């Protein structure tokens, strides 16, 4: 039994694998999820068949087409991916309540205290892999180690459909870790790597050979101490469960740069509806809204507004997005991308009678409450009939106008 046993489970090419599972005719073929050919945007993820052609995440879709002309390009279906993700996490929770989700397709599991119930960490990992394959038709890669940092590095060792257990022996562990490039360490970004490479540090072993005092001369003391600790396979971070979403946002990239304000308003309407739906599904209200505009030449500006009270309805979110657009859009410069998001989320809305005493005294539903009710009703209608139905927030200027 391991005194502390952490699994890092990473689904293999998750979005693309879900598409291949849902479309059997695509199995074994290069599937690329992201912007479609002819549209500006990037690859979200791709199958391993597509990776064989040099396609990778964040690659512009136009370049992906050149690398893989026979690729099957698919627009992301986030609702479907979230549905499958919930099934994956349900399997995780069968074996331990200590699950830290990092994204829809990645998680840490602490199985330290369930080994007497389900076996060794390796046996638990093998069981989870088997269930994911048999029940969902998907594969995952698992890293097993004494802490989160080592487990995450280990999960990349034998992708796809891999399983790797970091040696418990200290000498063997340091030897294995020392061969890795510095980028595997949490906190080594491009700028940090550039600084370290200037001092001839390229592998973890190189970092292990540097005294902490010398490292502090090149980096901030906090970062130097952090990387020095990780280089020797130490990481005391606990798992963090049930992390609430800190923000919700969505963006739209135009096929060609545009100047038409009405088109931008129309797209912001639907973006605000999507953001609102996600808030309502999570039972949250937002205190701040943020508009993002990317102009020709990739100059990007963001502007935000603090709401008078927490909100989650489509009407108020739409109005906030439109007001920010009207106030800050530079109309003479073509726009490449438009986006809207919310942050500073809370699960406790302000009382409905705080801003309309008359509605409370008269016994009528408060205007804000009615707007939220209408928005929730539209969520159900869209879920049942699709987005083709007419949108209430595009028909009714404000819910309180409909007496």
C-alpha positions as CSV (number, residue, x, y, z in Angstrom):
1,X,0.0,0.0,0.0
2,X,1.2,3.5,-0.8
3,X,1.1,5.9,2.1
4,X,-0.2,8.6,-0.3
5,X,-1.6,7.6,-3.7
6,X,-2.7,10.2,-6.3
7,X,-4.0,9.3,-9.8
8,X,-4.0,11.8,-12.6
9,X,-6.5,10.7,-15.2
10,X,-6.5,12.4,-18.6
11,X,-9.0,11.4,-21.3
12,X,-7.3,10.8,-24.6
13,X,-8.2,13.3,-27.3
14,X,-11.5,13.7,-25.5
15,X,-13.6,15.8,-27.9
16,X,-12.4,14.0,-31.0
17,X,-12.9,10.6,-29.3
18,X,-16.5,11.4,-28.3
19,X,-17.1,12.3,-32.0
20,X,-15.6,9.1,-33.2
21,X,-17.7,7.1,-30.6
22,X,-20.9,8.9,-31.7
23,X,-20.0,8.5,-35.4
24,X,-18.6,5.0,-35.9
25,X,-17.8,5.8,-39.6
26,X,-15.2,8.3,-38.3
27,X,-13.2,5.8,-36.2
28,X,-9.7,5.3,-37.3
29,X,-9.9,8.5,-39.3
30,X,-8.4,12.0,-38.7
31,X,-11.1,13.9,-36.8
32,X,-10.4,17.6,-36.0
33,X,-12.7,19.5,-33.6
34,X,-12.7,23.3,-33.9
35,X,-13.3,25.9,-36.5
36,X,-14.4,24.5,-39.8
37,X,-12.4,24.9,-43.1
38,X,-12.9,28.4,-44.5
39,X,-13.6,29.8,-41.0
40,X,-11.1,31.7,-38.9
41,X,-10.4,30.0,-35.7
42,X,-8.2,27.2,-34.2
43,X,-8.2,23.5,-33.5
44,X,-9.7,22.7,-30.1
45,X,-8.4,19.1,-30.2
46,X,-7.9,16.3,-32.7
47,X,-7.7,12.5,-32.9
48,X,-4.4,10.8,-32.8
49,X,-4.8,9.9,-36.5
50,X,-4.9,13.7,-37.2
51,X,-1.9,14.2,-35.0
52,X,0.1,11.9,-37.3
53,X,-0.3,14.6,-40.0
54,X,1.1,17.3,-37.7
55,X,-2.2,18.8,-36.5
56,X,-2.3,19.9,-32.9
57,X,-4.4,21.9,-30.5
58,X,-4.4,25.7,-31.0
59,X,-3.3,25.4,-34.6
60,X,-5.2,27.7,-37.0
61,X,-7.8,25.6,-38.8
62,X,-6.6,27.0,-42.1
63,X,-3.1,25.5,-41.4
64,X,-4.7,22.2,-40.2
65,X,-6.5,21.8,-43.6
66,X,-3.1,22.2,-45.3
67,X,-1.5,19.6,-43.0
68,X,-4.5,17.2,-43.3
69,X,-6.6,17.8,-46.4
70,X,-8.6,14.6,-45.7
71,X,-9.4,15.5,-42.1
72,X,-12.9,15.4,-40.9
73,X,-13.6,18.9,-39.4
74,X,-16.3,19.1,-36.7
75,X,-17.7,22.0,-34.8
76,X,-17.4,21.5,-31.0
77,X,-20.6,20.1,-29.2
78,X,-19.9,21.2,-25.7
79,X,-23.3,20.0,-24.4
80,X,-22.4,16.5,-25.5
81,X,-18.9,16.6,-24.1
82,X,-20.2,17.8,-20.7
83,X,-22.7,15.0,-20.7
84,X,-20.0,12.4,-21.3
85,X,-17.7,14.1,-18.8
86,X,-20.3,13.7,-16.1
87,X,-20.5,9.9,-16.9
88,X,-16.7,9.8,-16.6
89,X,-16.6,11.6,-13.3
90,X,-19.4,9.4,-12.0
91,X,-17.1,6.4,-12.5
92,X,-14.3,8.3,-10.6
93,X,-16.6,8.9,-7.6
94,X,-17.4,5.2,-7.4
95,X,-13.8,4.7,-6.0
96,X,-13.1,7.9,-4.0
97,X,-14.9,11.0,-3.0
98,X,-11.6,12.9,-3.3
99,X,-11.8,14.1,-6.9
100,X,-10.3,17.3,-8.1
101,X,-11.6,18.1,-11.6
102,X,-9.2,20.2,-13.7
103,X,-11.4,20.3,-16.8
104,X,-14.1,18.2,-18.4
105,X,-11.5,15.6,-19.4
106,X,-8.9,15.6,-16.6
107,X,-8.9,15.0,-12.8
108,X,-6.8,14.1,-9.8
109,X,-8.1,11.3,-7.6
110,X,-6.7,10.6,-4.1
111,X,-7.0,6.9,-3.5
112,X,-4.8,6.7,-0.4
113,X,-7.6,5.6,1.9
114,X,-9.5,3.2,-0.3
115,X,-6.8,0.7,-1.1
116,X,-8.2,-1.9,1.4
117,X,-11.5,-1.6,-0.4
118,X,-10.5,-1.6,-4.1
119,X,-6.8,-2.8,-4.2
120,X,-3.6,-1.1,-5.0
121,X,-3.5,2.2,-6.9
122,X,-2.5,0.3,-10.1
123,X,-5.4,-2.0,-9.7
124,X,-7.8,0.9,-9.1
125,X,-6.4,2.7,-12.2
126,X,-6.8,-0.5,-14.3
127,X,-10.4,-0.9,-13.1
128,X,-11.3,2.7,-14.0
129,X,-9.7,2.4,-17.4
130,X,-11.6,-0.8,-18.1
131,X,-14.9,0.7,-17.0
132,X,-14.4,3.9,-19.1
133,X,-13.6,1.7,-22.1
134,X,-16.5,-0.7,-21.7
135,X,-19.2,1.7,-20.6
136,X,-18.3,4.8,-22.7
137,X,-16.1,3.4,-25.5
138,X,-13.3,5.8,-24.6
139,X,-9.7,5.6,-23.4
140,X,-7.7,7.5,-20.8
141,X,-4.2,7.7,-19.6
142,X,-3.3,7.4,-15.9
143,X,-0.3,8.5,-13.9
144,X,0.2,7.1,-10.4
145,X,2.4,8.8,-7.9
146,X,2.8,10.1,-4.3
147,X,1.7,13.7,-5.2
148,X,-0.1,15.7,-7.9
149,X,3.0,17.0,-9.7
150,X,4.5,13.6,-10.3
151,X,1.1,12.0,-11.2
152,X,0.4,14.6,-13.8
153,X,3.8,14.1,-15.4
154,X,3.4,10.4,-15.3
155,X,0.1,10.5,-17.1
156,X,1.9,11.7,-20.2
157,X,4.4,8.9,-20.1
158,X,2.5,6.4,-22.3
159,X,-0.2,8.1,-24.1
160,X,-2.7,7.2,-25.5
161,X,-4.4,4.6,-23.3
162,X,-1.4,4.5,-21.0
163,X,-0.7,3.6,-17.4
164,X,2.5,4.6,-15.6
165,X,3.4,4.4,-12.0
166,X,6.3,6.6,-10.7
167,X,8.9,4.5,-8.8
168,X,8.5,4.9,-5.1
169,X,12.3,4.4,-4.6
170,X,13.7,7.9,-4.3
171,X,16.8,7.3,-6.4
172,X,14.8,5.7,-9.2
173,X,12.2,8.5,-9.1
174,X,14.8,11.3,-9.3
175,X,16.5,9.5,-12.2
176,X,13.2,9.2,-14.1
177,X,12.2,12.8,-13.3
178,X,15.6,14.2,-14.2
179,X,15.3,13.1,-17.8
180,X,12.2,15.2,-18.4
181,X,12.4,18.6,-20.1
182,X,11.9,21.6,-17.8
183,X,8.5,22.4,-19.3
184,X,6.9,19.4,-17.4
185,X,7.2,21.3,-14.1
186,X,4.2,23.3,-13.1
187,X,5.1,27.0,-13.3
188,X,7.7,26.7,-16.2
189,X,6.1,28.9,-18.9
190,X,7.8,30.2,-22.0
191,X,9.4,33.2,-20.3
192,X,10.6,31.1,-17.4
193,X,12.0,28.5,-19.7
194,X,13.8,31.2,-21.7
195,X,15.5,32.5,-18.5
196,X,16.6,29.0,-17.5
197,X,17.9,28.1,-21.0
198,X,20.0,31.2,-21.0
199,X,21.8,29.5,-18.1
200,X,22.1,26.2,-19.9
201,X,19.2,24.5,-18.0
202,X,17.2,22.3,-20.2
203,X,16.2,19.3,-18.2
204,X,15.0,18.7,-14.7
205,X,18.3,17.1,-13.9
206,X,20.0,20.4,-14.8
207,X,17.7,22.1,-12.3
208,X,18.5,19.5,-9.7
209,X,22.2,20.4,-10.0
210,X,21.7,24.1,-9.3
211,X,21.8,25.5,-5.8
212,X,18.7,27.3,-4.6
213,X,20.7,30.5,-3.9
214,X,21.9,30.6,-7.5
215,X,18.4,29.9,-8.9
216,X,17.1,32.9,-6.8
217,X,19.5,35.2,-8.7
218,X,17.7,34.3,-11.9
219,X,14.1,34.0,-10.8
220,X,11.9,35.5,-8.1
221,X,12.6,33.8,-4.7
222,X,9.1,32.3,-4.6
223,X,9.3,30.8,-8.1
224,X,12.9,29.6,-7.5
225,X,11.8,27.8,-4.3
226,X,8.8,26.4,-6.0
227,X,10.7,24.9,-9.0
228,X,13.5,23.7,-6.8
229,X,11.0,21.7,-4.7
230,X,9.2,20.2,-7.8
231,X,12.6,19.3,-9.3
232,X,13.1,16.9,-6.5
233,X,9.7,15.3,-6.8
234,X,8.1,17.1,-3.8
235,X,4.6,18.6,-3.8
236,X,2.5,18.9,-0.7
237,X,-0.5,20.4,-2.5
238,X,-3.8,18.8,-1.4
239,X,-6.6,18.0,-3.7
240,X,-9.1,20.9,-4.1
241,X,-12.7,19.6,-4.5
242,X,-15.8,21.4,-5.9
243,X,-14.0,24.4,-7.2
244,X,-16.7,26.9,-8.3
245,X,-16.4,28.4,-11.7
246,X,-14.9,31.9,-11.4
247,X,-16.3,33.2,-14.7
248,X,-18.3,32.3,-17.8
249,X,-17.6,33.7,-21.2
250,X,-18.1,33.0,-24.9
251,X,-16.5,34.5,-28.0
252,X,-17.3,34.6,-31.7
253,X,-14.7,35.0,-34.5
254,X,-15.9,36.4,-37.8
255,X,-15.0,34.8,-41.1
256,X,-14.0,38.3,-42.3
257,X,-13.5,41.5,-40.3
258,X,-16.7,43.5,-40.0
259,X,-17.9,47.0,-39.3
260,X,-21.6,46.3,-39.0
261,X,-22.7,47.2,-35.5
262,X,-26.0,45.5,-35.9
263,X,-24.4,42.2,-36.7
264,X,-22.3,42.5,-33.5
265,X,-25.4,43.3,-31.5
266,X,-27.1,40.2,-32.9
267,X,-24.1,38.0,-32.0
268,X,-23.8,39.5,-28.5
269,X,-27.5,38.7,-28.0
270,X,-26.8,35.0,-28.5
271,X,-23.6,35.1,-26.6
272,X,-25.3,36.6,-23.6
273,X,-28.0,34.0,-23.8
274,X,-25.4,31.2,-23.7
275,X,-23.6,32.8,-20.7
276,X,-27.0,33.3,-19.0
277,X,-28.0,29.7,-19.5
278,X,-24.7,28.5,-18.0
279,X,-25.3,30.7,-15.0
280,X,-28.8,29.4,-14.4
281,X,-27.7,25.8,-14.8
282,X,-25.1,26.3,-12.1
283,X,-27.5,28.2,-9.8
284,X,-25.3,31.3,-9.9
285,X,-25.7,35.1,-10.4
286,X,-23.0,37.4,-11.7
287,X,-21.9,40.7,-10.3
288,X,-19.7,41.9,-13.2
289,X,-20.0,41.8,-17.0
290,X,-17.1,42.1,-19.5
291,X,-17.0,42.9,-23.2
292,X,-14.1,41.8,-25.4
293,X,-13.4,43.2,-28.8
294,X,-10.5,42.2,-31.1
295,X,-9.9,44.5,-34.0
296,X,-8.0,44.0,-37.3
297,X,-4.3,43.5,-36.4
298,X,-5.2,41.6,-33.3
299,X,-5.4,44.6,-31.0
300,X,-7.7,43.5,-28.2
301,X,-9.6,45.6,-25.7
302,X,-11.8,44.6,-22.8
303,X,-14.3,46.8,-20.9
304,X,-16.4,45.8,-17.9
305,X,-19.3,47.0,-15.8
306,X,-20.4,46.2,-12.3
307,X,-24.1,45.3,-12.1
308,X,-26.3,47.1,-9.5
309,X,-27.2,43.7,-8.2
310,X,-26.3,40.1,-9.1
311,X,-28.1,38.9,-12.1
312,X,-28.5,35.9,-14.4
313,X,-31.3,36.6,-16.9
314,X,-30.9,37.0,-20.6
315,X,-32.5,40.4,-20.7
316,X,-30.1,42.2,-18.3
317,X,-27.0,40.4,-19.7
318,X,-28.0,41.4,-23.2
319,X,-28.5,45.0,-22.2
320,X,-25.2,45.1,-20.4
321,X,-23.4,43.7,-23.4
322,X,-25.1,46.1,-25.8
323,X,-24.4,49.2,-23.6
324,X,-20.7,48.3,-23.4
325,X,-20.6,47.8,-27.2
326,X,-22.3,51.2,-27.8
327,X,-20.0,52.9,-25.3
328,X,-16.6,51.5,-26.3
329,X,-16.8,50.3,-29.9
330,X,-14.4,52.1,-32.3
331,X,-16.8,52.1,-35.3
332,X,-14.2,53.0,-37.9
333,X,-12.0,49.9,-37.2
334,X,-13.0,46.5,-38.5
335,X,-13.7,43.9,-35.8
336,X,-12.3,40.3,-35.9
337,X,-13.8,38.9,-32.7
338,X,-16.5,39.8,-30.2
339,X,-17.1,38.3,-26.8
340,X,-18.9,38.7,-23.6
341,X,-18.5,37.1,-20.2
342,X,-19.4,37.4,-16.5
343,X,-17.4,37.1,-13.3
344,X,-17.6,37.6,-9.5
345,X,-20.2,34.9,-9.2
346,X,-22.4,34.3,-6.3
347,X,-25.1,31.7,-5.3
348,X,-27.0,34.4,-3.3
349,X,-28.9,36.9,-5.3
350,X,-30.0,40.2,-3.7
351,X,-33.6,40.4,-2.5
352,X,-36.1,41.1,-5.3
353,X,-37.7,43.9,-3.3
354,X,-34.5,45.9,-3.1
355,X,-35.2,47.9,-6.2
356,X,-39.0,47.9,-6.7
357,X,-41.1,48.3,-3.6
358,X,-44.3,48.8,-5.6
359,X,-44.1,45.3,-7.1
360,X,-43.7,43.8,-3.7
361,X,-46.6,45.7,-2.2
362,X,-48.9,45.0,-5.1
363,X,-48.3,41.3,-4.9
364,X,-47.1,41.1,-8.5
365,X,-44.0,39.2,-9.5
366,X,-41.0,41.4,-9.4
367,X,-39.7,42.4,-12.8
368,X,-36.3,40.9,-12.2
369,X,-38.0,37.7,-11.0
370,X,-40.1,37.5,-14.2
371,X,-37.1,38.1,-16.4
372,X,-35.4,35.1,-14.7
373,X,-38.5,33.0,-15.0
374,X,-38.8,33.8,-18.7
375,X,-35.1,33.0,-19.3
376,X,-35.4,29.7,-17.5
377,X,-38.5,28.8,-19.6
378,X,-36.6,29.6,-22.8
379,X,-33.8,27.3,-21.6
380,X,-36.3,24.5,-21.4
381,X,-37.8,25.3,-24.8
382,X,-34.4,25.5,-26.5
383,X,-33.4,22.2,-24.8
384,X,-36.5,20.5,-26.1
385,X,-36.9,22.1,-29.6
386,X,-33.5,23.5,-30.4
387,X,-32.2,27.0,-31.0
388,X,-34.5,27.5,-34.0
389,X,-37.3,28.7,-31.8
390,X,-37.7,32.4,-31.5
391,X,-35.8,34.0,-28.6
392,X,-37.8,35.9,-26.1
393,X,-34.9,38.3,-25.3
394,X,-34.8,39.3,-29.0
395,X,-38.5,40.0,-29.2
396,X,-39.3,41.7,-25.9
397,X,-37.2,44.8,-25.2
398,X,-37.5,44.2,-21.4
399,X,-39.7,41.7,-19.5
400,X,-41.3,44.4,-17.4
401,X,-42.6,46.1,-20.6
402,X,-44.9,43.1,-21.2
403,X,-47.6,43.8,-18.6
